[in-house]
Amino acid sequence: MANLKEVRTRITSVSSTQQITSAMKMVSAAKFRRAQNAIIGMRPYAAQLSEIVDDIDTGGDVLTPFHAIRPLRSILLVVITSNKGLCGAFNSNVLKQAQSRIDHYLQTLPTGGSLQVISIGKKSSELLARRKDIQLTSHDTLLDSPSFDNVASLADSIMKQFEEKQFDQVEIIYNQFKNSLTQVLTTEQFLPIIQNTQNNRDIQNIQKAQNHDYIYEPSKEDIVRSMVPLTLRSNFYRMVLDSLASEHGARMTAMQKATDNATELLKDLRLSYNKARQAAITNEIIEIVSGSEALKG
């Protein structure tokens, strides 16, 4: 009977867990749909902005402070994870890449160089706070209300510090959303802006000349200087939306797998319970029959 009680307790426990994971899956599914719609709507806008800036040929000179390439002495890493767990390998993949990039730069930076890290998400803040060899700044509350204004405010701060030469390079590590089952771990250079090589620019200019005949008002340089900051803000916002959609998709998938595993486990436990119950009933019948025969004898 003790075995029956243990199995019954286990069945109750797994059933409770199954209800929790099923509810979490439904909540994540609702959040995932909103996040998916947001990133799908944002990508064409950000891509078109970047394409417009690339379309404008100004001779390849450094047009803005954000194009300036300097010797690497000070680097900023932006690590985007989540505030909550239970989303599979979503956070661990980003954190492994972040640790690898940190170790790489600490070994390659010249004497007197500095490595700073901005963490967006409690999971990365908690882990990276243990490291004493980096300067860490956390912006975990940004994920609570990831509006364009809030994200653009952080992007403006990073851009200003880069313009003031506090950083020579800015990299962002995040999960790029592909679908609910797939998130692509991405390390993207945010600043300085990577320019096309002269050969690629010449080829692109020939192709664009066949399709576009723009009249620029005001000058090309003025347009680029005004559009580059907007493009950078939009790209930063896109990366945050990518990470949010990836997070909810990963959590929805993880909770679906957990619910399916609980269902399979319940089937096995109920089968074990029925077998144990049948064995106990059989033993009781044997004991009764044996006792009856002993009394007759």
One Martini backbone bead per residue (centre of mass of N, CA, C, O) as a GRO file, in nm:
protein
  297
    1MET     BB    1   0.054   0.065  -0.016
    2ALA     BB    2   0.295   0.257  -0.020
    3ASN     BB    3   0.330   0.253  -0.326
    4LEU     BB    4   0.053   0.370  -0.395
    5LYS     BB    5   0.092   0.640  -0.247
    6GLU     BB    6   0.334   0.741  -0.410
    7VAL     BB    7   0.200   0.738  -0.690
    8ARG     BB    8  -0.037   0.925  -0.617
    9THR     BB    9   0.137   1.168  -0.543
   10ARG     BB   10   0.277   1.192  -0.818
   11ILE     BB   11   0.026   1.243  -0.987
   12THR     BB   12  -0.056   1.505  -0.849
   13SER     BB   13   0.203   1.663  -0.907
   14VAL     BB   14   0.204   1.641  -1.220
   15SER     BB   15  -0.075   1.769  -1.265
   16SER     BB   16  -0.001   2.047  -1.151
   17THR     BB   17   0.230   2.103  -1.347
   18GLN     BB   18   0.062   2.082  -1.607
   19GLN     BB   19  -0.123   2.324  -1.547
   20ILE     BB   20   0.101   2.535  -1.537
   21THR     BB   21   0.231   2.492  -1.821
   22SER     BB   22  -0.029   2.541  -1.980
   23ALA     BB   23  -0.077   2.832  -1.884
   24MET     BB   24   0.201   2.945  -1.976
   25LYS     BB   25   0.160   2.884  -2.274
   26MET     BB   26  -0.084   3.073  -2.318
   27VAL     BB   27   0.053   3.334  -2.232
   28SER     BB   28   0.292   3.319  -2.435
   29ALA     BB   29   0.118   3.314  -2.690
   30ALA     BB   30   0.001   3.599  -2.658
   31LYS     BB   31   0.277   3.749  -2.642
   32PHE     BB   32   0.393   3.639  -2.908
   33ARG     BB   33   0.197   3.769  -3.106
   34ARG     BB   34   0.269   4.060  -3.038
   35ALA     BB   35   0.576   4.039  -3.089
   36GLN     BB   36   0.559   3.942  -3.380
   37ASN     BB   37   0.406   4.185  -3.496
   38ALA     BB   38   0.620   4.395  -3.418
   39ILE     BB   39   0.868   4.281  -3.580
   40ILE     BB   40   0.731   4.260  -3.858
   41GLY     BB   41   0.671   4.574  -3.867
   42MET     BB   42   0.976   4.679  -3.820
   43ARG     BB   43   1.170   4.565  -4.035
   44PRO     BB   44   1.097   4.728  -4.295
   45TYR     BB   45   1.166   5.004  -4.178
   46ALA     BB   46   1.464   4.955  -4.103
   47ALA     BB   47   1.553   4.855  -4.385
   48GLN     BB   48   1.472   5.114  -4.544
   49LEU     BB   49   1.654   5.311  -4.402
   50SER     BB   50   1.921   5.170  -4.470
   51GLU     BB   51   1.880   5.180  -4.779
   52ILE     BB   52   1.871   5.485  -4.814
   53VAL     BB   53   2.153   5.542  -4.703
   54ASP     BB   54   2.300   5.352  -4.909
   55ASP     BB   55   2.199   5.501  -5.173
   56ILE     BB   56   2.376   5.732  -5.079
   57ASP     BB   57   2.629   5.888  -5.264
   58THR     BB   58   2.936   6.052  -5.111
   59GLY     BB   59   3.231   5.898  -5.165
   60GLY     BB   60   3.305   5.754  -4.869
   61ASP     BB   61   3.299   5.940  -4.649
   62VAL     BB   62   3.293   6.073  -4.340
   63LEU     BB   63   2.976   6.188  -4.232
   64THR     BB   64   2.983   6.081  -3.936
   65PRO     BB   65   3.066   5.992  -3.613
   66PHE     BB   66   2.946   5.687  -3.667
   67HIS     BB   67   3.190   5.615  -3.889
   68ALA     BB   68   3.423   5.611  -3.700
   69ILE     BB   69   3.747   5.467  -3.707
   70ARG     BB   70   3.912   5.326  -3.428
   71PRO     BB   71   4.113   5.232  -3.207
   72LEU     BB   72   4.101   4.972  -2.980
   73ARG     BB   73   4.025   5.065  -2.624
   74SER     BB   74   3.702   5.089  -2.616
   75ILE     BB   75   3.430   4.872  -2.510
   76LEU     BB   76   3.087   4.784  -2.593
   77LEU     BB   77   2.847   4.567  -2.441
   78VAL     BB   78   2.530   4.436  -2.543
   79VAL     BB   79   2.301   4.248  -2.337
   80ILE     BB   80   2.021   4.040  -2.437
   81THR     BB   81   1.761   3.924  -2.242
   82SER     BB   82   1.578   3.829  -1.957
   83ASN     BB   83   1.374   3.839  -1.660
   84LYS     BB   84   1.300   3.541  -1.728
   85GLY     BB   85   1.247   3.211  -1.736
   86LEU     BB   86   1.151   2.926  -1.894
   87CYS     BB   87   1.329   2.935  -2.209
   88GLY     BB   88   1.549   2.750  -2.222
   89ALA     BB   89   1.835   2.854  -2.423
   90PHE     BB   90   1.810   3.162  -2.451
   91ASN     BB   91   2.008   3.270  -2.225
   92SER     BB   92   2.259   3.082  -2.238
   93ASN     BB   93   2.357   3.157  -2.522
   94VAL     BB   94   2.413   3.457  -2.467
   95LEU     BB   95   2.605   3.419  -2.220
   96LYS     BB   96   2.823   3.258  -2.362
   97GLN     BB   97   2.891   3.475  -2.572
   98ALA     BB   98   2.958   3.700  -2.372
   99GLN     BB   99   3.190   3.558  -2.228
  100SER     BB  100   3.363   3.520  -2.482
  101ARG     BB  101   3.391   3.825  -2.558
  102ILE     BB  102   3.514   3.920  -2.296
  103ASP     BB  103   3.767   3.741  -2.298
  104HIS     BB  104   3.874   3.840  -2.568
  105TYR     BB  105   3.906   4.149  -2.496
  106LEU     BB  106   4.085   4.116  -2.241
  107GLN     BB  107   4.325   3.996  -2.423
  108THR     BB  108   4.335   4.231  -2.669
  109LEU     BB  109   4.353   4.469  -2.514
  110PRO     BB  110   4.519   4.723  -2.431
  111THR     BB  111   4.681   4.898  -2.224
  112GLY     BB  112   4.417   5.083  -2.071
  113GLY     BB  113   4.180   4.945  -2.143
  114SER     BB  114   3.814   4.903  -2.189
  115LEU     BB  115   3.524   4.720  -2.050
  116GLN     BB  116   3.181   4.747  -2.126
  117VAL     BB  117   2.849   4.669  -1.985
  118ILE     BB  118   2.517   4.618  -2.106
  119SER     BB  119   2.223   4.516  -1.935
  120ILE     BB  120   1.930   4.338  -2.069
  121GLY     BB  121   1.833   4.170  -1.811
  122LYS     BB  122   1.843   3.975  -1.529
  123LYS     BB  123   2.007   3.727  -1.622
  124SER     BB  124   2.263   3.892  -1.701
  125SER     BB  125   2.304   4.061  -1.444
  126GLU     BB  126   2.348   3.828  -1.240
  127LEU     BB  127   2.601   3.707  -1.381
  128LEU     BB  128   2.786   3.966  -1.447
  129ALA     BB  129   2.811   4.070  -1.146
  130ARG     BB  130   3.046   3.859  -1.072
  131ARG     BB  131   3.224   4.031  -1.234
  132LYS     BB  132   3.539   4.227  -1.181
  133ASP     BB  133   3.648   4.295  -1.502
  134ILE     BB  134   3.389   4.483  -1.529
  135GLN     BB  135   3.159   4.728  -1.650
  136LEU     BB  136   2.832   4.747  -1.511
  137THR     BB  137   2.507   4.802  -1.671
  138SER     BB  138   2.161   4.826  -1.589
  139HIS     BB  139   1.833   4.766  -1.796
  140ASP     BB  140   1.571   4.591  -1.697
  141THR     BB  141   1.315   4.788  -1.721
  142LEU     BB  142   1.294   4.804  -2.034
  143LEU     BB  143   1.112   4.532  -2.063
  144ASP     BB  144   0.845   4.642  -1.932
  145SER     BB  145   0.863   4.910  -2.151
  146PRO     BB  146   0.925   4.863  -2.496
  147SER     BB  147   0.948   5.141  -2.618
  148PHE     BB  148   1.078   5.356  -2.838
  149ASP     BB  149   1.157   5.581  -2.641
  150ASN     BB  150   1.315   5.409  -2.436
  151VAL     BB  151   1.518   5.285  -2.637
  152ALA     BB  152   1.618   5.552  -2.768
  153SER     BB  153   1.745   5.666  -2.512
  154LEU     BB  154   1.972   5.455  -2.494
  155ALA     BB  155   2.084   5.496  -2.778
  156ASP     BB  156   2.162   5.795  -2.740
  157SER     BB  157   2.366   5.745  -2.515
  158ILE     BB  158   2.558   5.568  -2.682
  159MET     BB  159   2.606   5.771  -2.914
  160LYS     BB  160   2.726   5.996  -2.741
  161GLN     BB  161   2.968   5.833  -2.626
  162PHE     BB  162   3.089   5.774  -2.903
  163GLU     BB  163   3.123   6.070  -2.992
  164GLU     BB  164   3.309   6.120  -2.718
  165LYS     BB  165   3.510   5.862  -2.707
  166GLN     BB  166   3.433   5.628  -2.493
  167PHE     BB  167   3.394   5.461  -2.755
  168ASP     BB  168   3.504   5.244  -3.036
  169GLN     BB  169   3.290   5.004  -2.976
  170VAL     BB  170   2.969   4.838  -3.059
  171GLU     BB  171   2.801   4.554  -2.922
  172ILE     BB  172   2.537   4.311  -2.994
  173ILE     BB  173   2.368   4.061  -2.796
  174TYR     BB  174   2.129   3.835  -2.949
  175ASN     BB  175   1.808   3.717  -3.043
  176GLN     BB  176   1.694   3.619  -3.346
  177PHE     BB  177   1.402   3.614  -3.509
  178LYS     BB  178   1.223   3.349  -3.686
  179ASN     BB  179   1.065   3.152  -3.486
  180SER     BB  180   0.922   2.969  -3.234
  181LEU     BB  181   1.175   2.748  -3.273
  182THR     BB  182   1.375   2.988  -3.377
  183GLN     BB  183   1.696   3.119  -3.267
  184VAL     BB  184   1.942   3.361  -3.352
  185LEU     BB  185   2.254   3.402  -3.270
  186THR     BB  186   2.373   3.747  -3.225
  187THR     BB  187   2.654   3.954  -3.343
  188GLU     BB  188   2.637   4.311  -3.355
  189GLN     BB  189   2.742   4.594  -3.505
  190PHE     BB  190   2.665   4.924  -3.417
  191LEU     BB  191   2.955   5.053  -3.359
  192PRO     BB  192   3.052   5.142  -3.621
  193ILE     BB  193   2.956   5.196  -3.927
  194ILE     BB  194   2.935   4.988  -4.193
  195GLN     BB  195   3.097   5.008  -4.488
  196ASN     BB  196   3.128   4.989  -4.806
  197THR     BB  197   3.305   4.896  -5.043
  198GLN     BB  198   3.407   5.018  -5.337
  199ASN     BB  199   3.318   4.783  -5.519
  200ASN     BB  200   3.032   4.746  -5.404
  201ARG     BB  201   2.946   5.039  -5.457
  202ASP     BB  202   2.971   5.041  -5.764
  203ILE     BB  203   2.772   4.814  -5.821
  204GLN     BB  204   2.527   4.941  -5.676
  205ASN     BB  205   2.519   5.206  -5.837
  206ILE     BB  206   2.455   5.078  -6.111
  207GLN     BB  207   2.189   4.941  -6.022
  208LYS     BB  208   2.046   5.203  -5.912
  209ALA     BB  209   2.063   5.376  -6.173
  210GLN     BB  210   1.844   5.196  -6.321
  211ASN     BB  211   1.604   5.270  -6.088
  212HIS     BB  212   1.728   5.553  -5.986
  213ASP     BB  213   1.630   5.921  -5.971
  214TYR     BB  214   1.741   6.140  -5.760
  215ILE     BB  215   1.640   6.432  -5.572
  216TYR     BB  216   1.824   6.638  -5.356
  217GLU     BB  217   1.653   6.783  -5.058
  218PRO     BB  218   1.891   6.848  -4.964
  219SER     BB  219   2.172   6.735  -4.930
  220LYS     BB  220   2.321   6.439  -4.888
  221GLU     BB  221   2.467   6.503  -4.622
  222ASP     BB  222   2.217   6.607  -4.464
  223ILE     BB  223   2.051   6.351  -4.485
  224VAL     BB  224   2.244   6.156  -4.346
  225ARG     BB  225   2.277   6.312  -4.074
  226SER     BB  226   1.962   6.279  -4.006
  227MET     BB  227   1.924   5.953  -4.055
  228VAL     BB  228   2.128   5.791  -3.888
  229PRO     BB  229   2.008   5.815  -3.600
  230LEU     BB  230   1.735   5.684  -3.677
  231THR     BB  231   1.855   5.415  -3.770
  232LEU     BB  232   1.984   5.336  -3.501
  233ARG     BB  233   1.729   5.335  -3.330
  234SER     BB  234   1.574   5.126  -3.499
  235ASN     BB  235   1.780   4.893  -3.470
  236PHE     BB  236   1.771   4.874  -3.164
  237TYR     BB  237   1.467   4.816  -3.147
  238ARG     BB  238   1.473   4.560  -3.318
  239MET     BB  239   1.649   4.390  -3.125
  240VAL     BB  240   1.452   4.395  -2.888
  241LEU     BB  241   1.215   4.265  -3.042
  242ASP     BB  242   1.360   4.008  -3.117
  243SER     BB  243   1.407   3.914  -2.823
  244LEU     BB  244   1.111   3.904  -2.733
  245ALA     BB  245   1.007   3.703  -2.944
  246SER     BB  246   1.208   3.480  -2.869
  247GLU     BB  247   1.126   3.443  -2.576
  248HIS     BB  248   0.824   3.366  -2.617
  249GLY     BB  249   0.879   3.132  -2.809
  250ALA     BB  250   1.060   2.965  -2.617
  251ARG     BB  251   0.853   2.941  -2.385
  252MET     BB  252   0.625   2.809  -2.540
  253THR     BB  253   0.789   2.558  -2.624
  254ALA     BB  254   0.874   2.464  -2.340
  255MET     BB  255   0.581   2.432  -2.226
  256GLN     BB  256   0.488   2.227  -2.435
  257LYS     BB  257   0.697   2.009  -2.365
  258ALA     BB  258   0.621   1.986  -2.065
  259THR     BB  259   0.329   1.898  -2.111
  260ASP     BB  260   0.391   1.645  -2.278
  261ASN     BB  261   0.566   1.506  -2.062
  262ALA     BB  262   0.345   1.495  -1.845
  263THR     BB  263   0.151   1.316  -2.005
  264GLU     BB  264   0.341   1.073  -2.031
  265LEU     BB  265   0.392   1.037  -1.726
  266LEU     BB  266   0.096   0.984  -1.646
  267LYS     BB  267   0.061   0.725  -1.801
  268ASP     BB  268   0.280   0.564  -1.649
  269LEU     BB  269   0.170   0.608  -1.361
  270ARG     BB  270  -0.113   0.483  -1.405
  271LEU     BB  271  -0.007   0.209  -1.486
  272SER     BB  272   0.147   0.154  -1.223
  273TYR     BB  273  -0.095   0.186  -1.036
  274ASN     BB  274  -0.272  -0.041  -1.155
  275LYS     BB  275  -0.070  -0.268  -1.111
  276ALA     BB  276  -0.040  -0.234  -0.804
  277ARG     BB  277  -0.342  -0.265  -0.738
  278GLN     BB  278  -0.376  -0.547  -0.861
  279ALA     BB  279  -0.162  -0.684  -0.684
  280ALA     BB  280  -0.297  -0.620  -0.412
  281ILE     BB  281  -0.566  -0.767  -0.469
  282THR     BB  282  -0.443  -1.044  -0.524
  283ASN     BB  283  -0.313  -1.081  -0.243
  284GLU     BB  284  -0.577  -1.064  -0.082
  285ILE     BB  285  -0.714  -1.307  -0.212
  286ILE     BB  286  -0.500  -1.515  -0.134
  287GLU     BB  287  -0.525  -1.474   0.172
  288ILE     BB  288  -0.822  -1.548   0.195
  289VAL     BB  289  -0.804  -1.831   0.072
  290SER     BB  290  -0.589  -1.941   0.268
  291GLY     BB  291  -0.753  -1.895   0.527
  292SER     BB  292  -0.997  -2.072   0.450
  293GLU     BB  293  -0.838  -2.340   0.417
  294ALA     BB  294  -0.726  -2.347   0.707
  295LEU     BB  295  -1.001  -2.367   0.851
  296LYS     BB  296  -1.095  -2.632   0.716
  297GLY     BB  297  -0.838  -2.799   0.822
   0.00000   0.00000   0.00000
